Amino acid sequence: MPLLALALASCDPSDIEGGSEWSDVSADQLKVSVTPIQVDGKNSNQVRVVCNSPTNVAWQADQLIENTTNTVSADATIYFTKLGQNTVKCLTTNDGGTPEEKDITVQVDTITYLTDELKSRLCVGQTGAPDHFGTGFNKNLIKVEQEKDAEGRLGNKLNIVSNVNPVLCTFKWGTTTLDKNLGSLTVYDIDKPLKLSVDIMDAAGNTHTIDLGEYTAQTYTEAPEEIKLITGCDPKDPATADATKTWVLSAGNNWGNGSSTDAAGSWWTTDVTGQGGSYGEMTFSWKNGTLTTVIYDETNARGDKSGTCTFKLDFSARNTDTNVICNLITSGAGNIVFPYLINEDYKETHNFEITKVTDEDLYIRAQHTTPGSEGTFWHFVVKK
């Protein structure tokens, strides 16, 4: 059904003009008036529209950030969300006749009526937010605060605490977006400088992108719950600052392969001792950023040795479609237990993906050096 027909389908002609006397009216014969409501001597963004011709009528108005509004009435008040010249479309369906359209240009000088969508985007009513929609912008009016942990390290959450610029703002930090004038942005990239920018749209429809500098997160102050499950430490809870967690690669189907997007080995699994390896355990220390591995039998054929390395959990890689909670990257004189890729000559890797973690179980996956559909998988259990 055409848009106009949808707009008018529920309209009873007798509610508008008196139905039985209606006749076809061509666009150039439509008797309409379009009058901006005056506020302080200026044309506001509310407009009174009147049709005195004997026909159903709908008024359409294009908006900046909303869908086109459609008002069915012979006498109504409509609105625009953009300054400058706007077009009112008067659409008719004569009584059984052919649809007609008449366009009228109207000048809007000030935005005095704010829609709920504009209020929400601008954060009207909140401390530090604008109280109107206009055209002025000064980046120095934007106040950004980066959270810190108890030790003063910069966190992974930025708060836009003040921004009285009366324009629509979309902030971007890394891959995170905030489409309100006030609010927070959280990233999961640690020790990586990320640019903060803001895309603005003013009430005249003008758009600009403003660079607000770089911010680097040194730790997680907004912490995914999986950090505590993996390491025993909740970065937001000082009481757990010294906590560690130990995972064991013990007897059973603890290593194998499967699809590169599986959460656990699904093609073939085995015990590492049957592959020249040894059982062992690894302990995460979030505070120290270390992973300490103890190999129970260091005479194993694969040469897997005990050691301590550094580790990083990268939650920016989270992808539910491919079963990635985060990346686990190790470096230094140590690694996870039996860190070797299946079907690649037991090549050691330092790049892993955590696919599942609970209080009791930890599933790890690694992509192969030759891209394909196969991944190597490990299953650890918590040390009792």
Buried (B, 14 or more C-beta within 10 A) or exposed (E): EEEBEEBBEEBEBEEBBEEEEBEBBEBEEBEBEBEBBEBEEEBBBBBEBBBEBBBBBBBBBBBBEEEEBBBBBBEBBBBBBBBEEBEBBBBBBBBEBEBBEBEBEBEBBBBBBBBEBBEEBBBBEBEBBBEBBBBEBEEEBBEBEBBBBEEEBBBBBBBBBBBBBBBBBBBBBBEBEBBBBBBBBBBBBBEEEBEBEBBBBBBBEEEEEBEBEEBBBBBBBBBBEBBBBBBBBBBBEEEBBEBBBBBBBBEEEBBBBBBBBBBBBEEEBBBBBEBBBBBBBBBBBBBEBBBBBBBBEEEBEBEBBBBBBBBBBBBBBBEEEBBBBBBBBBEEEBBBBBBBBBEBEBBBBBBBBBBBBEEEBBBBBBBBEEEEEBBBBBBBBBEE
